[in-house]
């Protein structure tokens, strides 16, 4: 019975890790004074001298993360040239 419960717990844990793929977070980067969109769960380390001082998310799509970034007051407003560079298009 214990091995069955352990196997079930492992399946649930593996499923949770696999679901994390394809998610996006918005993080405040103190080093660049900008808000970045990342694809891994950020480690908030601003209180101990690190560069990441806040994180928001997860968001299911890149468009959702961009919308969230535009509504966060701590994020500087992006200009179209910067946004085009993020997307890999010429400004």
Long-range contacts (C-beta under 8 A, 24 or more apart in sequence): 20-58, 22-60, 23-57, 23-58, 23-59, 23-60, 24-57, 24-58, 24-59, 24-60, 24-61, 24-62, 24-64, 24-65, 25-55, 25-56, 25-57, 25-58, 25-59, 25-65, 26-55, 26-56, 26-57, 26-59, 26-65, 26-68, 26-69, 26-72, 26-75, 27-52, 27-54, 27-55, 27-56, 28-52, 28-53, 28-54, 28-55, 28-74, 28-75, 33-76, 34-75, 34-76, 35-69, 35-72, 35-74, 35-75, 35-76, 37-62, 37-65, 37-66, 37-69, 37-86
